[in-house]
Structure formats: structure tokens, C-alpha cells
Amino acid sequence: MDLAFRKKELISWLTHVENENVLDKVELIRKNSGDTVFSNALSNSIDEVGMKLDKSYQDIEEGRVHLQEDVEAYFVSKKK
């Protein structure tokens, strides 16, 4: 049985599940999936990370920075 077929069968089964406990367990497996964590961590290539770091250092050198307190105050003021 190939992987694509197994996935389709699982999706089909999952669309008919009515038991919340089963869905809770499936969600827990999904959230704790090492594949998900690993793929999210690798979403940026080394080159992209390097470019972002270079831009960050340039911003710091040129004074384009804000204090944490100022940022928090700004967003608090936007809620009102």
C-alpha cells in the first residue's frame, strides 16, 4: 500500500469521526509531530537567515531600533 493511498484512507476516515476524544488524540499527535517542528525550523534557508541577520545588524548600526517598553506602550495604546 503506497503512502498516498494510506493518506487518502486516513483523511476519509477522519472526516467521519464523531468522537471528540479521538480528534483530541489526533490533534495532539499532529501538534507533537517532529516532522512539523523540523519542517517549520527549516523554512528559512541558511542564505535567508544570513540576509536577515545582515539587515538586522545594519538597522542597529543606523539607529533603527526601539526599546521594548516603547513597543509595548505603542500596542497597548492601539487597543484603546
Stockholm file with secondary structure:
# STOCKHOLM 1.0

chainA/1-80         MDLAFRKKELISWLTHVENENVLDKVELIRKNSGDTVFSNALSNSIDEVGMKLDKSYQDIEEGRVHLQEDVEAYFVSKKK
#=GR chainA/1-80 SS CCHHHHHHHHHHHHHTCCCHHHHHHHHHHHHTCHHHHHHHHTSSCHHHHHHHHHHHHHHHHTTCCCCHHHHHHHHHHHHC
#=GC SS_cons        CCHHHHHHHHHHHHHTCCCHHHHHHHHHHHHTCHHHHHHHHTSSCHHHHHHHHHHHHHHHHTTCCCCHHHHHHHHHHHHC
//
